[in-house]
Amino acid sequence: MRQTFDETTDPSFGPKHVPLIRAAMKAQGLDGFLVPHEDEHQNEYLPEANDRLGWATGFTGSAGAAVILADKAAIFVDGRYTLQVRDQVDAGVFEIRDLVEGGVPAYLETATAKGQLIGYDPRLHSPDALERLKSAAAKAGAALKPVAANPLDEAWGAARPAQPTAPVVPHALEYAGEESSAKRNRIGQALAGKNADATVLTAPSSIAWLFNVRGGDVIRSPLPLGQAILNKDGSARLFLDPVKVSPELRAWLGNEVALETPDDLAAALADLKGKRVLVDPGQSSAWYFDTLLKAGAEVVRGEDPCALPRACKNGVEIAGTREAHARDGVAVTRFLHWVATEGQSRTIDEVEVVTRLEGFRQDTGALKDLSFDTIAGAASNGAIVHYRPTTRLNKQAEKGSLLLVDSGAQYLDGTTDITRTVAIGEPSQEMRERFTLVLKGHLALAAIRFPAGTTGSALDVLARAPLWNVGLDYDHGTGHGVGSYLGVHEGPQRISKLPNFVALRPGMILSNEPGYYKEGAYGIRIENLQFVTEPAAIAGGEREMLGFETLTLAPMDRRLIVVELLSAQERAQMDAYHARVLAVVGPRIEQPDVRAWLEAACAPL
């Protein structure tokens, strides 16, 4: 397993690789080229062969873009990566710009000139994003041109790693909880209800869920790279590299799923001539829309029909994720004990923190991978929301500071994601008060009951209100969806200030992670995963209400809690949570000293 701080990047990538890209651009008559972070499958985490932005610039974050022109270039990242991009990218080659404020469209308006042709690979851009980019370029008199051969890929040449070929394997019914045939028939009926004949699926998570398979093509997520066409009668065509396919997989998929190769995909799309085909513009690139329209299909824009059913976990998946979190709770508890003992008696650093935590998860014997690169921010690095430690940025956790650790794991029965903030030495009163405000918001969101039809956006204020009341806030979402041995970031549900029109439904797993970040000083975040429970009556009430059940089981640093700031109800809620942690995780702890520490950590406030 690759460790978090392992790097395949170098600030010299830009100076070395941009001239090669420019030569390939010139050979195609292009004045510029767009380099998105996304690959052909719109993955958040990329196989090395598809990390084009990383190869061109040296930047390895999970979001970004670049524009390479004949005489200048720019890289675009959001606020999570301001430190990382300056560490990894040569600013003499790439101007560093904000991805959100203006972003690539604003740059095209000002940096391109009349008559210029800016190339793009239609397999890498969504149709909606392309329309915005085309409009921006047109304002400068430039034009975007699709390329048949990606000039960056040509420049990369023989040095480019091979596409991943991890075997695609069955995901047993004891974990999936529903046969693939039942899922395919259910989605097929939904297609028929929308008067669609078929859908094209390009999201690896949807393919993994629909066919009850998993893979190893994408780091941190057990995903197979491929595509599928699902017909309204439940039959399907699944396009996988033959080297990934075993006789066991063929038998698992059955006769209603035709296995074909990616080379067969274009012809298969042409077979949909005259059909109404549902395609998700947020998941599928412009190439699919262009190819289907040229074939004479009627393209229906709509959300991936697997997204919502995938988000609503069945009883088997919920039971599995409970077990995964109990197992993970043992590893995290051992880690927190290590920080509370060895981490207080000597000076530890971020790389050691990451290594020890990943080692405790390996000790479970069930770890398949991390669910994302571990975020371990000591002192001021903790204020960088998605900071990732590297050997160059490594910081020590000194006395009087806070250590923020956000991490997760992939197990066959579930995906975990947990953040704990702990004090190193004696915390200041300000640190304790602000931690407690974050805790109050976290507790409010965990305890809320709400009627059917409620969206995550309607609940977001609960987590922020204690901070807002004293003039504080945080600039990230409060909750994201989480998969079942799939991606740690999963839609369509979320909890955030941004409008979201997907109602929360039973079985959806979401994070609960309010925070506070004092730039240059420290960061605080408290994160548990929780799932939406079935509607139930409340004594004296008139309507049944949904709620949340917390999945994550690990103690919080009681030294950071100002008990006097908690209401009696909040203290009872905190004590009940710690009692549950002790009851579930305690019997699984084999080390007597760790068990004794956990008992003290979970004692009533």
C-alpha positions in Angstrom: 0.0 0.0 0.0 1.3 3.4 -0.9 1.9 5.6 2.1 0.4 9.0 2.3 3.6 11.0 2.0 5.1 8.9 -0.9 5.4 11.3 -3.8 5.8 10.8 -7.6 6.2 14.5 -8.2 9.0 17.0 -8.7 9.0 20.8 -9.2 11.2 20.2 -12.3 8.2 18.5 -14.0 7.0 21.9 -15.4 10.4 23.0 -16.9 11.0 19.5 -18.3 7.5 18.6 -19.7 5.9 21.9 -20.8 8.3 22.4 -23.7 7.4 18.8 -24.9 3.7 19.6 -24.7 4.2 22.9 -26.6 6.0 21.0 -29.4 3.2 18.6 -29.7 0.7 21.4 -29.6 2.5 23.2 -32.4 2.6 20.1 -34.5 -1.3 20.1 -34.3 -1.6 23.8 -35.1 -2.7 24.6 -31.6 -1.9 27.8 -29.7 -2.8 26.3 -26.4 -4.2 23.3 -24.6 -6.5 22.7 -21.6 -5.3 20.3 -19.0 -8.0 19.3 -16.4 -7.4 17.2 -13.4 -10.2 14.8 -14.3 -9.5 11.7 -16.4 -11.8 9.8 -18.8 -13.8 8.5 -15.9 -14.1 11.8 -13.9 -12.2 10.2 -11.0 -11.3 12.1 -7.9 -8.3 9.9 -7.3 -6.4 9.0 -10.4 -4.3 6.1 -11.6 -0.8 7.2 -12.3 -1.3 6.8 -16.1 -4.2 9.3 -16.1 -2.6 12.0 -13.8 -2.0 14.3 -16.7 -2.1 17.5 -14.6 0.5 15.9 -12.2 2.9 15.0 -15.1 2.6 18.4 -16.7 3.0 20.5 -13.6 4.2 18.4 -10.6 1.0 19.2 -8.7 -0.7 16.1 -7.1 -3.8 17.5 -5.4 -7.2 16.1 -6.1 -8.6 19.2 -7.8 -7.1 21.6 -10.3 -6.5 22.5 -13.9 -3.9 24.1 -16.1 -3.8 26.1 -19.4 -0.7 25.8 -21.5 -0.2 28.5 -24.1 2.7 29.0 -26.5 4.3 31.7 -24.4 2.8 31.3 -20.9 1.0 28.9 -18.7 -1.2 28.9 -15.5 -2.2 26.4 -12.9 -5.5 26.7 -11.0 -6.1 25.3 -7.5 -8.6 26.1 -4.8 -7.9 27.2 -1.2 -7.1 23.7 0.0 -3.9 23.5 -2.0 -2.3 27.0 -1.8 0.6 25.6 0.2 1.0 22.4 -1.7 0.9 24.0 -5.2 3.8 26.4 -4.3 5.8 23.5 -2.9 5.3 21.3 -6.0 5.0 23.6 -9.0 7.7 25.8 -10.6 6.2 29.3 -10.4 8.6 30.4 -13.1 6.7 28.2 -15.6 3.2 28.3 -14.2 1.4 31.4 -12.9 -0.6 30.2 -9.8 -4.2 31.2 -9.9 -7.4 30.5 -8.0 -9.7 27.8 -9.4 -12.8 29.2 -7.9 -12.5 33.0 -8.3 -12.7 33.4 -12.0 -10.8 30.2 -12.7 -10.0 28.9 -16.2 -12.8 30.8 -18.0 -11.6 34.2 -16.7 -8.1 33.3 -17.7 -9.1 32.4 -21.3 -10.9 35.7 -21.6 -7.8 37.7 -20.9 -4.8 35.4 -21.8 -5.9 34.3 -25.3 -6.0 36.4 -28.4 -8.2 36.7 -31.6 -7.7 33.8 -34.0 -6.0 31.5 -31.6 -7.0 27.8 -31.4 -7.0 26.2 -27.9 -7.2 22.4 -28.0 -9.1 20.2 -25.6 -9.6 16.4 -25.3 -13.3 15.8 -25.4 -12.9 12.7 -23.3 -11.8 14.7 -20.3 -14.3 17.6 -20.1 -18.0 17.6 -19.3 -20.3 19.2 -21.9 -21.5 21.8 -19.5 -18.0 22.9 -18.5 -17.0 23.0 -22.1 -19.8 25.4 -22.9 -18.5 27.8 -20.3 -14.9 27.5 -21.6 -16.0 28.0 -25.2 -18.0 31.1 -24.3 -15.0 32.6 -22.4 -12.6 31.9 -25.3 -15.0 33.4 -27.8 -15.0 36.7 -25.8 -11.3 37.0 -26.6 -11.8 36.0 -30.3 -10.2 32.6 -29.7 -11.8 29.2 -30.3 -11.7 25.8 -28.6 -10.9 22.8 -30.9 -11.4 19.1 -30.0 -8.3 17.0 -30.6 -8.3 13.4 -31.7 -4.9 12.8 -30.3 -4.1 14.4 -26.9 -0.9 16.4 -27.3 0.0 15.9 -23.7 -0.2 12.1 -24.1 1.9 12.4 -27.2 4.5 14.4 -25.3 4.4 11.9 -22.4 5.0 9.1 -24.9 6.8 5.9 -23.9 7.4 7.2 -20.4 3.7 7.2 -19.6 2.8 4.4 -17.2 0.6 1.7 -18.6 -3.1 1.8 -17.8 -3.9 -0.2 -14.7 -5.0 -3.8 -15.1 -6.1 -4.9 -11.6 -8.5 -7.8 -11.7 -12.2 -7.1 -11.5 -13.5 -9.3 -8.7 -17.0 -10.2 -7.4 -18.2 -8.3 -4.4 -19.9 -11.0 -2.4 -23.6 -10.8 -1.6 -22.7 -10.9 2.1 -21.4 -7.4 1.6 -23.6 -6.1 -1.3 -26.9 -7.2 0.1 -28.7 -7.3 -3.3 -28.1 -9.3 -6.4 -26.8 -7.5 -9.5 -29.8 -8.8 -11.5 -32.2 -7.2 -9.0 -30.3 -3.9 -9.2 -30.3 -4.0 -13.0 -34.0 -4.7 -13.2 -34.7 -2.0 -10.7 -32.7 0.6 -12.6 -34.1 -0.7 -15.9 -37.6 0.0 -14.7 -36.6 3.5 -13.7 -35.3 4.1 -17.2 -38.6 2.9 -18.7 -40.4 5.2 -16.4 -38.4 8.1 -17.9 -39.2 6.9 -21.4 -35.5 6.0 -21.9 -34.4 2.9 -23.8 -30.9 2.7 -22.2 -28.3 4.6 -20.2 -24.6 4.9 -20.6 -22.7 4.5 -17.3 -19.2 5.9 -17.1 -18.7 6.4 -13.3 -16.6 3.6 -11.9 -18.5 3.7 -8.6 -21.8 3.1 -10.5 -20.4 0.2 -12.4 -18.9 -1.3 -9.3 -22.3 -1.0 -7.5 -24.5 -2.1 -10.3 -22.6 -5.3 -11.2 -21.5 -6.1 -7.6 -17.8 -6.0 -8.5 -14.8 -4.2 -7.2 -11.4 -3.4 -8.7 -8.0 -1.9 -8.0 -7.4 0.6 -10.8 -7.8 3.7 -8.7 -5.8 4.4 -5.6 -7.8 4.8 -2.3 -11.0 3.5 -4.0 -11.7 -0.1 -5.0 -12.9 0.8 -8.5 -12.6 -0.9 -11.9 -12.2 1.4 -14.9 -14.7 0.6 -17.6 -18.0 1.6 -19.1 -21.4 0.0 -19.4 -24.6 0.3 -21.4 -27.7 -0.7 -19.4 -30.9 -1.4 -21.3 -34.4 -0.9 -19.8 -35.0 -4.7 -19.8 -32.1 -5.1 -17.3 -29.6 -6.5 -19.8 -26.2 -4.8 -20.1 -23.0 -4.5 -22.0 -19.9 -4.1 -19.8 -16.7 -2.8 -21.3 -13.5 -4.0 -19.5 -9.9 -4.6 -20.5 -9.9 -8.4 -21.1 -6.8 -8.8 -18.9 -9.0 -7.8 -15.9 -11.5 -10.5 -16.7 -11.4 -14.0 -15.1 -13.6 -17.0 -15.7 -14.9 -16.4 -12.2 -16.0 -12.9 -13.1 -17.8 -14.1 -16.3 -19.7 -16.7 -14.2 -20.5 -14.0 -11.6 -22.0 -11.6 -14.2 -24.2 -14.2 -15.8 -25.8 -14.4 -19.3 -27.6 -11.0 -19.2 -24.3 -9.1 -19.1 -22.2 -9.1 -22.3 -18.5 -8.6 -21.6 -16.8 -6.5 -24.3 -13.6 -4.5 -24.6 -13.2 -0.7 -24.5 -12.3 -0.9 -28.2 -15.9 -2.0 -28.8 -17.4 1.0 -27.0 -17.7 3.4 -30.0 -19.5 0.8 -32.1 -21.7 -0.1 -29.2 -22.8 3.6 -28.9 -23.5 3.6 -32.6 -25.8 0.6 -32.1 -28.0 3.0 -30.0 -29.2 4.8 -33.2 -32.8 5.9 -32.8 -32.9 5.1 -29.1 -33.5 7.5 -26.2 -30.3 7.3 -24.1 -29.9 8.7 -20.7 -26.5 10.2 -20.0 -25.3 12.2 -16.9 -23.5 15.4 -18.0 -21.9 15.6 -14.6 -20.3 12.2 -14.9 -19.8 11.6 -18.6 -17.6 13.6 -20.9 -18.5 15.5 -24.0 -17.2 12.6 -26.1 -20.1 10.4 -25.2 -22.7 13.1 -26.1 -20.9 13.9 -29.4 -20.6 10.2 -30.3 -24.2 9.4 -29.5 -25.6 12.4 -31.4 -23.5 11.5 -34.4 -24.9 8.0 -34.3 -28.4 9.3 -34.4 -29.4 8.6 -30.8 -31.6 10.9 -28.9 -29.6 12.0 -25.8 -31.6 12.6 -22.6 -29.7 14.5 -20.0 -30.2 13.3 -16.5 -28.5 12.2 -13.3 -26.8 8.8 -13.3 -29.7 6.5 -12.4 -27.4 4.5 -10.1 -26.4 7.4 -8.0 -29.4 7.7 -5.7 -30.0 4.0 -5.2 -26.3 3.5 -4.5 -26.4 6.2 -1.8 -29.3 4.5 0.0 -27.5 1.6 1.7 -29.5 -1.6 2.4 -29.6 -3.4 5.7 -26.6 -5.6 4.8 -24.5 -2.6 3.9 -25.4 -0.8 7.1 -24.6 -3.8 9.2 -21.3 -4.1 7.3 -20.3 -0.5 7.8 -21.1 -0.8 11.6 -18.7 -3.6 11.8 -16.1 -1.8 9.7 -16.3 1.2 12.0 -16.0 -0.9 15.2 -12.9 -2.5 13.7 -11.5 0.9 12.6 -12.3 2.3 16.1 -9.8 -0.2 17.6 -7.1 1.1 15.2 -7.9 4.8 15.9 -8.1 4.2 19.6 -4.7 2.6 19.6 -3.4 5.6 17.7 -5.0 8.2 20.0 -3.5 6.3 23.0 -0.1 6.5 21.3 -0.5 10.3 20.8 -1.7 10.7 24.5 1.4 8.8 25.8 4.4 8.8 23.5 3.2 11.9 21.6 3.2 13.8 24.9 6.5 12.6 26.3 8.6 13.4 23.2 8.3 15.5 20.1 6.6 13.7 17.2 6.1 14.9 13.6 3.5 14.6 11.0 5.1 11.9 8.9 5.5 9.8 12.1 1.8 10.4 12.9 0.8 9.2 9.5 3.0 6.2 9.6 1.8 5.1 13.1 -1.9 5.5 12.3 -1.6 3.6 9.0 0.3 0.9 10.9 -2.5 0.5 13.4 -4.9 0.0 10.6 -2.7 -2.6 8.9 -2.8 -4.5 12.2 -6.5 -5.1 11.8 -5.6 -7.7 9.1 -8.6 -6.5 7.1 -7.3 -3.2 5.6 -7.6 -3.1 1.8 -6.4 0.5 1.4 -6.8 3.9 2.9 -9.9 5.8 1.8 -7.8 8.9 1.1 -4.3 10.2 1.9 -4.1 10.9 5.6 -4.4 14.6 6.6 -2.1 15.2 9.6 -1.7 18.9 10.4 0.4 20.0 13.3 -0.1 23.6 14.7 -0.4 26.0 11.8 -0.6 23.2 9.2 -3.9 22.1 10.8 -5.4 25.4 9.7 -4.9 24.3 6.0 -8.1 22.4 5.5 -6.8 19.6 3.3 -3.1 19.7 4.0 -1.2 16.5 3.3 2.1 16.0 4.9 5.2 15.3 2.8 8.8 14.8 3.7 9.5 18.4 2.6 6.6 20.0 4.5 6.9 17.8 7.6 6.2 19.7 10.8 6.7 18.8 14.5 3.9 18.7 16.9 5.2 20.9 19.7 3.9 21.5 23.2 1.0 24.0 23.4 -0.2 23.1 19.9 -3.1 21.2 18.3 -2.8 18.1 16.1 -5.6 17.6 13.5 -5.8 14.1 12.0 -8.3 13.3 9.3 -8.1 9.7 8.0 -10.0 6.8 6.7 -9.8 3.2 5.6 -11.3 0.8 3.0 -12.5 -2.6 4.3 -14.6 -5.1 2.4 -17.6 -4.3 4.6 -17.3 -0.6 4.7 -15.5 2.7 4.2 -14.5 4.9 7.1 -13.6 8.6 7.5 -12.8 10.2 10.9 -11.2 13.4 12.1 -9.9 13.9 15.7 -8.2 17.0 17.0 -6.0 16.5 20.0 -3.9 18.8 22.2 -0.2 18.4 22.4 0.8 19.6 25.9 -1.4 22.1 27.5 -4.0 23.8 25.2 -4.8 27.4 25.5 -8.2 28.6 26.8 -9.0 29.9 23.3 -8.3 26.5 21.8 -10.6 24.8 24.3 -13.4 27.3 23.9 -13.4 27.0 20.1 -13.1 23.3 20.2 -16.2 23.2 22.4 -18.1 25.4 20.0 -17.3 23.1 17.1 -18.3 20.1 19.4 -21.7 21.8 20.1 -22.4 22.1 16.4 -21.3 18.5 15.8 -23.6 17.3 18.6 -26.6 19.3 17.3 -26.3 17.8 13.8 -26.0 14.3 15.3 -29.1 14.6 17.4 -31.5 16.4 15.0 -34.8 14.7 13.9 -36.3 15.9 10.7 -39.2 15.2 8.4 -39.1 13.4 5.0 -38.1 15.7 2.2 -35.5 17.6 4.2 -32.2 18.3 2.4 -28.7 18.5 3.8 -28.7 22.2 3.1 -31.5 22.7 5.5 -29.5 21.1 8.3 -26.2 22.8 7.7 -26.9 25.8 10.0 -27.2 23.4 13.0 -23.4 22.7 12.8 -22.5 26.4 12.3 -24.8 28.2 14.7 -22.6 28.0 17.8 -19.7 29.5 15.8 -21.9 32.0 14.0 -23.1 33.3 17.4 -19.6 34.4 18.3 -18.6 35.6 14.8 -16.8 32.5 13.6 -17.3 30.1 10.7 -15.5 27.5 8.4 -15.2 27.5 4.7 -16.0 23.9 3.7 -19.0 21.7 3.6 -20.3 20.1 6.8 -21.0 16.7 5.3 -20.4 14.5 2.3 -21.8 11.2 1.3 -19.7 8.0 1.8 -19.9 4.8 -0.2 -20.0 1.1 1.0 -16.5 -0.1 0.1 -16.5 2.5 -2.6 -15.5 6.2 -2.7 -15.2 8.1 0.5 -16.8 11.1 -1.3 -20.2 10.1 -2.8 -23.2 12.0 -4.0 -25.8 13.1 -4.6 -26.5 14.0 -0.9 -24.4 16.5 1.1 -24.7 18.9 4.0 -23.5 22.4 3.1 -24.4 26.0 2.7 -24.6 25.4 -1.0 -28.1 24.6 -2.2 -28.7 20.8 -2.6 -32.1 19.5 -3.7 -31.6 15.9 -2.9 -33.7 14.9 0.2 -32.0 12.8 2.8 -33.3 9.3 2.7 -32.9 6.2 5.0 -29.6 4.4 4.5 -27.6 7.4 3.3 -24.2 7.7 5.0 -22.9 11.2 5.5 -20.1 12.8 7.4 -20.7 15.3 10.3 -17.6 17.5 10.3 -17.8 21.1 11.4 -14.5 22.9 12.1 -12.7 26.1 12.9 -9.3 27.2 11.5 -7.2 30.1 12.8 -4.8 30.9 10.0 -1.1 30.5 11.0 -2.0 29.0 14.3 -4.1 25.9 14.5 -7.1 24.0 13.1 -10.0 22.1 14.7 -12.3 19.6 13.1 -14.5 16.9 14.6 -15.8 14.3 12.2 -17.9 11.2 12.6 -19.9 9.3 9.9 -23.6 8.8 10.5 -26.4 7.3 8.5 -30.0 8.4 8.0 -32.4 6.2 10.1 -35.9 5.1 9.1 -38.8 7.5 10.1 -40.1 6.9 13.5 -42.7 8.5 15.8 -41.8 11.0 18.6 -43.8 10.8 21.7 -46.5 13.5 21.6 -45.6 14.4 18.0 -47.8 14.3 14.9 -45.3 13.2 12.2 -42.7 10.5 12.0 -39.2 11.9 11.8 -36.0 10.6 10.3 -32.7 11.0 12.2 -29.1 10.0 12.3 -27.2 7.1 13.9 -23.5 7.6 14.5 -21.2 5.0 13.0 -17.8 6.3 14.0 -16.5 5.0 17.4 -13.4 6.7 18.9 -13.0 9.0 21.9 -12.6 12.8 21.7 -10.0 14.7 23.6 -11.8 15.6 26.8 -8.9 18.1 27.7 -10.3 20.3 24.9 -13.9 20.3 26.2 -15.0 23.3 28.3 -17.8 21.4 30.1 -19.4 24.6 31.4 -20.2 25.6 27.8 -22.2 22.5 27.2 -25.9 22.2 28.1 -27.1 19.4 30.3 -28.5 17.7 27.2 -25.1 18.1 25.3 -23.2 16.6 28.3 -25.6 13.7 28.4 -25.2 13.2 24.6 -21.4 13.3 24.9 -21.4 10.9 27.8 -23.7 8.5 26.0 -21.4 8.6 22.9 -18.3 7.8 25.0 -20.2 5.0 26.8 -21.1 3.5 23.5 -17.4 3.8 22.3 -16.3 2.0 25.4 -19.0 -0.7 25.1 -18.3 -1.5 21.5 -14.5 -0.9 21.1 -13.4 -1.7 24.6 -13.8 -5.5 24.4 -11.9 -5.5 21.1 -8.8 -3.9 22.7 -6.2 -6.5 23.5 -3.6 -4.2 25.1 -4.3 -3.7 28.9 -2.7 -0.2 28.9 -4.8 0.9 25.9 -8.0 -0.5 27.5 -7.3 1.4 30.7 -6.6 4.6 28.8 -9.9 4.2 26.9 -11.9 3.7 30.1 -10.5 7.0 31.4 -11.0 8.8 28.1 -14.7 7.7 28.0 -15.5 8.4 31.6 -18.5 10.8 32.1 -17.7 14.4 31.8 
